[in-house]
Amino acid sequence: MTIINIQGHNVNPALMVIDVQNGFVSKGGSYDQLGIDVSRYQRVIPQISELIRLCRSVNIPIFYTQAVREKSGIDLLTNTHRILPKSREERIRTKPICVISTWDADIVDEIKPSPMDHVVIKRRDSAFQDTEIGVWLKSIGIDTLAFCGIDTSICVEASLRDAFNNGYDVVLISDATTSGNTKHFESTLEVVRDYYGLVMDVKEFARHLPQKAEQRNK
């Protein structure tokens, strides 16, 4: 357990790394095959990697989320929703994304979880929807969550909002997350600042960590 001070308050944080998977980020993954530009996602991987390194250096717990779909398609959104945005419905029907136990679903090699990290398997946008994470966080006394990963305005925001509504303080690390849509990215940052918690970049977050990690980031 590592206690840090943010805005004069001592907190027990964990890092949430949301959906940095081959299907969304990598060349040859599902998004790339669908013609979606993944370069924006790839550009934030170095900052995510640095954030992970900093947290590991001071023993802040790290939780990765891994969005998966069953090969059978039993958990597809189109099975439970009759009204979906056309763009989302078309992607679901055109290409199975992040099918469980495939390379597509794997977390990218650059930030692979260590044996000490925790992987949360999720089937909807939020890390808190029908997962064990609430029990896990409570078991180690976590009260604050720092968020990074993709996509800022979809799964990151959905997870952050649910974290807030479950009583956690939240921090969004702005340069370690991104969206495929710049307007959506900026909107999420504004909403978090105004209604949910703090927005800071990796260097600013590092200044709140114990001195050892801060010195490494200079």
C-alpha beads as a LAMMPS data file, in Angstrom:
LAMMPS data file: protein, C-alpha beads

218 atoms
217 bonds

1 atom types
1 bond types

-500.0 500.0 xlo xhi
-500.0 500.0 ylo yhi
-500.0 500.0 zlo zhi

Masses

1 110.0

Atoms # bond

1 1 1 0.000 0.000 0.000
2 1 1 1.316 3.441 -0.954
3 1 1 -0.267 6.570 0.482
4 1 1 0.152 9.750 -1.565
5 1 1 -1.015 13.303 -0.992
6 1 1 -3.267 15.042 -3.520
7 1 1 -4.605 18.526 -2.802
8 1 1 -3.810 18.131 0.880
9 1 1 -5.516 14.755 1.232
10 1 1 -3.786 11.441 1.890
11 1 1 -5.162 8.813 -0.487
12 1 1 -4.515 5.151 -1.271
13 1 1 -4.494 4.982 -5.090
14 1 1 -4.504 2.355 -7.800
15 1 1 -3.880 2.764 -11.512
16 1 1 -6.513 1.670 -14.032
17 1 1 -5.202 0.823 -17.519
18 1 1 -8.219 0.585 -19.780
19 1 1 -8.379 -1.684 -22.867
20 1 1 -4.919 -1.196 -24.392
21 1 1 -5.370 -4.282 -26.555
22 1 1 -4.199 -5.375 -29.985
23 1 1 -7.704 -5.265 -31.403
24 1 1 -7.976 -1.555 -30.711
25 1 1 -4.369 -0.386 -30.960
26 1 1 -2.169 -2.604 -33.125
27 1 1 -1.608 -2.830 -36.850
28 1 1 -3.381 -5.968 -38.004
29 1 1 -5.902 -5.756 -35.158
30 1 1 -9.658 -5.545 -35.615
31 1 1 -9.853 -1.738 -35.638
32 1 1 -7.052 -1.532 -38.199
33 1 1 -8.790 -4.136 -40.378
34 1 1 -11.996 -2.109 -40.172
35 1 1 -10.143 0.897 -41.578
36 1 1 -10.023 2.830 -38.291
37 1 1 -6.899 4.970 -37.824
38 1 1 -5.088 3.431 -34.844
39 1 1 -2.101 5.789 -34.940
40 1 1 -3.655 8.105 -32.358
41 1 1 -3.943 5.194 -29.938
42 1 1 -0.392 4.053 -30.606
43 1 1 1.011 7.498 -29.813
44 1 1 -0.051 7.370 -26.150
45 1 1 1.499 3.973 -25.403
46 1 1 4.868 5.497 -24.336
47 1 1 3.097 7.739 -21.788
48 1 1 1.037 4.813 -20.515
49 1 1 4.224 2.777 -20.204
50 1 1 5.926 5.548 -18.238
51 1 1 2.913 5.906 -15.952
52 1 1 2.939 2.169 -15.271
53 1 1 6.670 2.281 -14.543
54 1 1 6.217 5.115 -12.073
55 1 1 3.395 3.338 -10.248
56 1 1 5.330 0.092 -10.063
57 1 1 8.360 1.920 -8.669
58 1 1 6.366 2.988 -5.598
59 1 1 4.157 -0.130 -5.315
60 1 1 0.912 1.461 -6.444
61 1 1 -1.386 -1.427 -7.518
62 1 1 -2.127 -1.647 -11.232
63 1 1 -5.367 -2.976 -12.687
64 1 1 -5.639 -3.665 -16.401
65 1 1 -8.992 -4.103 -18.089
66 1 1 -9.374 -6.493 -20.987
67 1 1 -12.509 -6.168 -23.097
68 1 1 -13.428 -9.542 -24.577
69 1 1 -16.132 -11.170 -26.647
70 1 1 -17.112 -14.837 -26.681
71 1 1 -16.486 -16.765 -29.904
72 1 1 -20.141 -17.794 -29.910
73 1 1 -21.271 -14.157 -29.898
74 1 1 -23.598 -14.775 -26.951
75 1 1 -22.438 -11.556 -25.257
76 1 1 -22.796 -9.229 -28.252
77 1 1 -24.565 -5.922 -27.709
78 1 1 -26.789 -6.676 -30.690
79 1 1 -28.290 -9.573 -28.734
80 1 1 -29.605 -7.251 -26.025
81 1 1 -30.080 -3.906 -27.817
82 1 1 -32.435 -3.237 -30.695
83 1 1 -31.465 0.430 -30.917
84 1 1 -27.753 1.117 -31.407
85 1 1 -25.835 3.833 -33.275
86 1 1 -25.330 2.582 -36.821
87 1 1 -21.548 2.921 -36.631
88 1 1 -21.340 0.675 -33.589
89 1 1 -23.810 -1.876 -34.908
90 1 1 -21.993 -2.075 -38.243
91 1 1 -18.632 -2.716 -36.532
92 1 1 -20.140 -5.477 -34.404
93 1 1 -21.677 -7.213 -37.404
94 1 1 -18.688 -6.720 -39.706
95 1 1 -15.819 -7.857 -37.492
96 1 1 -15.696 -9.712 -34.141
97 1 1 -13.436 -7.517 -31.978
98 1 1 -11.201 -8.863 -29.178
99 1 1 -12.528 -12.408 -29.186
100 1 1 -11.438 -14.112 -25.988
101 1 1 -8.175 -16.136 -26.082
102 1 1 -6.992 -14.520 -29.339
103 1 1 -4.073 -12.183 -30.094
104 1 1 -6.656 -9.494 -30.847
105 1 1 -7.823 -9.529 -27.227
106 1 1 -4.315 -9.525 -25.724
107 1 1 -2.918 -6.450 -23.997
108 1 1 -0.199 -4.945 -26.194
109 1 1 3.336 -6.193 -25.622
110 1 1 4.724 -2.755 -24.710
111 1 1 2.745 -2.674 -21.454
112 1 1 2.176 -6.341 -20.645
113 1 1 0.961 -6.927 -17.067
114 1 1 3.507 -8.229 -14.593
115 1 1 2.717 -11.155 -12.248
116 1 1 1.957 -8.567 -9.540
117 1 1 -0.648 -6.732 -11.627
118 1 1 -4.336 -7.575 -11.910
119 1 1 -6.389 -8.147 -15.067
120 1 1 -10.113 -7.419 -15.037
121 1 1 -12.068 -9.181 -17.784
122 1 1 -15.007 -7.072 -18.912
123 1 1 -17.741 -7.472 -21.486
124 1 1 -19.204 -3.981 -21.464
125 1 1 -17.750 -0.480 -21.531
126 1 1 -17.314 0.000 -17.783
127 1 1 -14.736 -1.839 -15.688
128 1 1 -17.368 -1.978 -12.943
129 1 1 -20.128 -3.669 -14.965
130 1 1 -20.468 -7.271 -13.749
131 1 1 -16.794 -7.649 -12.764
132 1 1 -14.912 -8.453 -9.566
133 1 1 -13.070 -5.154 -9.389
134 1 1 -15.141 -3.661 -6.579
135 1 1 -14.297 -6.582 -4.309
136 1 1 -10.624 -6.456 -5.298
137 1 1 -10.272 -2.722 -4.662
138 1 1 -12.059 -2.936 -1.330
139 1 1 -9.850 -5.811 -0.197
140 1 1 -6.722 -3.624 -0.364
141 1 1 -8.305 -0.388 0.836
142 1 1 -8.152 1.581 -2.417
143 1 1 -10.001 4.896 -2.296
144 1 1 -8.651 6.708 -5.376
145 1 1 -8.298 5.592 -8.993
146 1 1 -6.071 7.101 -11.677
147 1 1 -7.263 6.305 -15.194
148 1 1 -5.400 5.905 -18.473
149 1 1 -5.967 3.941 -21.670
150 1 1 -8.479 3.966 -24.491
151 1 1 -10.925 5.115 -25.648
152 1 1 -11.121 8.276 -23.511
153 1 1 -14.730 9.108 -24.291
154 1 1 -16.042 5.543 -24.229
155 1 1 -14.600 2.882 -21.925
156 1 1 -12.316 5.186 -19.931
157 1 1 -15.105 7.647 -19.239
158 1 1 -17.664 4.913 -18.524
159 1 1 -15.295 3.309 -16.015
160 1 1 -14.363 6.633 -14.412
161 1 1 -17.994 7.666 -13.974
162 1 1 -18.865 4.330 -12.378
163 1 1 -15.826 4.600 -10.102
164 1 1 -16.983 8.023 -8.946
165 1 1 -20.535 6.799 -8.398
166 1 1 -19.173 3.890 -6.360
167 1 1 -17.459 6.337 -4.013
168 1 1 -13.911 6.507 -5.405
169 1 1 -12.000 9.709 -5.991
170 1 1 -10.839 9.817 -9.601
171 1 1 -7.959 11.260 -11.612
172 1 1 -7.739 11.198 -15.401
173 1 1 -4.193 11.201 -16.802
174 1 1 -4.678 13.367 -19.889
175 1 1 -1.597 12.468 -21.944
176 1 1 -1.926 8.726 -21.237
177 1 1 -5.365 8.437 -22.798
178 1 1 -6.822 9.292 -26.171
179 1 1 -9.908 9.098 -28.324
180 1 1 -10.425 8.506 -32.008
181 1 1 -12.350 11.781 -32.023
182 1 1 -10.586 14.925 -30.757
183 1 1 -13.878 16.646 -29.932
184 1 1 -14.957 13.693 -27.802
185 1 1 -11.550 13.602 -26.058
186 1 1 -11.732 17.285 -25.096
187 1 1 -15.334 16.899 -23.964
188 1 1 -14.425 14.082 -21.566
189 1 1 -11.572 16.118 -20.058
190 1 1 -13.927 19.052 -19.535
191 1 1 -16.636 16.885 -17.972
192 1 1 -14.174 15.236 -15.589
193 1 1 -12.733 18.605 -14.514
194 1 1 -16.179 20.102 -13.945
195 1 1 -18.028 17.197 -12.338
196 1 1 -15.949 14.211 -11.281
197 1 1 -12.353 14.721 -10.268
198 1 1 -8.939 15.857 -11.413
199 1 1 -7.242 15.944 -14.805
200 1 1 -3.442 15.947 -14.876
201 1 1 -0.641 14.744 -17.130
202 1 1 1.957 12.100 -16.285
203 1 1 4.545 14.598 -15.018
204 1 1 2.047 16.330 -12.744
205 1 1 0.864 12.980 -11.363
206 1 1 4.497 11.986 -10.734
207 1 1 4.965 15.048 -8.519
208 1 1 2.410 13.596 -6.106
209 1 1 4.308 10.323 -5.790
210 1 1 7.036 9.625 -3.223
211 1 1 10.294 11.455 -3.965
212 1 1 12.029 8.451 -5.504
213 1 1 9.555 8.226 -8.375
214 1 1 9.439 11.984 -8.842
215 1 1 13.202 12.201 -9.254
216 1 1 13.134 9.428 -11.866
217 1 1 10.623 11.372 -13.966
218 1 1 12.694 14.597 -14.143

Bonds

1 1 1 2
2 1 2 3
3 1 3 4
4 1 4 5
5 1 5 6
6 1 6 7
7 1 7 8
8 1 8 9
9 1 9 10
10 1 10 11
11 1 11 12
12 1 12 13
13 1 13 14
14 1 14 15
15 1 15 16
16 1 16 17
17 1 17 18
18 1 18 19
19 1 19 20
20 1 20 21
21 1 21 22
22 1 22 23
23 1 23 24
24 1 24 25
25 1 25 26
26 1 26 27
27 1 27 28
28 1 28 29
29 1 29 30
30 1 30 31
31 1 31 32
32 1 32 33
33 1 33 34
34 1 34 35
35 1 35 36
36 1 36 37
37 1 37 38
38 1 38 39
39 1 39 40
40 1 40 41
41 1 41 42
42 1 42 43
43 1 43 44
44 1 44 45
45 1 45 46
46 1 46 47
47 1 47 48
48 1 48 49
49 1 49 50
50 1 50 51
51 1 51 52
52 1 52 53
53 1 53 54
54 1 54 55
55 1 55 56
56 1 56 57
57 1 57 58
58 1 58 59
59 1 59 60
60 1 60 61
61 1 61 62
62 1 62 63
63 1 63 64
64 1 64 65
65 1 65 66
66 1 66 67
67 1 67 68
68 1 68 69
69 1 69 70
70 1 70 71
71 1 71 72
72 1 72 73
73 1 73 74
74 1 74 75
75 1 75 76
76 1 76 77
77 1 77 78
78 1 78 79
79 1 79 80
80 1 80 81
81 1 81 82
82 1 82 83
83 1 83 84
84 1 84 85
85 1 85 86
86 1 86 87
87 1 87 88
88 1 88 89
89 1 89 90
90 1 90 91
91 1 91 92
92 1 92 93
93 1 93 94
94 1 94 95
95 1 95 96
96 1 96 97
97 1 97 98
98 1 98 99
99 1 99 100
100 1 100 101
101 1 101 102
102 1 102 103
103 1 103 104
104 1 104 105
105 1 105 106
106 1 106 107
107 1 107 108
108 1 108 109
109 1 109 110
110 1 110 111
111 1 111 112
112 1 112 113
113 1 113 114
114 1 114 115
115 1 115 116
116 1 116 117
117 1 117 118
118 1 118 119
119 1 119 120
120 1 120 121
121 1 121 122
122 1 122 123
123 1 123 124
124 1 124 125
125 1 125 126
126 1 126 127
127 1 127 128
128 1 128 129
129 1 129 130
130 1 130 131
131 1 131 132
132 1 132 133
133 1 133 134
134 1 134 135
135 1 135 136
136 1 136 137
137 1 137 138
138 1 138 139
139 1 139 140
140 1 140 141
141 1 141 142
142 1 142 143
143 1 143 144
144 1 144 145
145 1 145 146
146 1 146 147
147 1 147 148
148 1 148 149
149 1 149 150
150 1 150 151
151 1 151 152
152 1 152 153
153 1 153 154
154 1 154 155
155 1 155 156
156 1 156 157
157 1 157 158
158 1 158 159
159 1 159 160
160 1 160 161
161 1 161 162
162 1 162 163
163 1 163 164
164 1 164 165
165 1 165 166
166 1 166 167
167 1 167 168
168 1 168 169
169 1 169 170
170 1 170 171
171 1 171 172
172 1 172 173
173 1 173 174
174 1 174 175
175 1 175 176
176 1 176 177
177 1 177 178
178 1 178 179
179 1 179 180
180 1 180 181
181 1 181 182
182 1 182 183
183 1 183 184
184 1 184 185
185 1 185 186
186 1 186 187
187 1 187 188
188 1 188 189
189 1 189 190
190 1 190 191
191 1 191 192
192 1 192 193
193 1 193 194
194 1 194 195
195 1 195 196
196 1 196 197
197 1 197 198
198 1 198 199
199 1 199 200
200 1 200 201
201 1 201 202
202 1 202 203
203 1 203 204
204 1 204 205
205 1 205 206
206 1 206 207
207 1 207 208
208 1 208 209
209 1 209 210
210 1 210 211
211 1 211 212
212 1 212 213
213 1 213 214
214 1 214 215
215 1 215 216
216 1 216 217
217 1 217 218
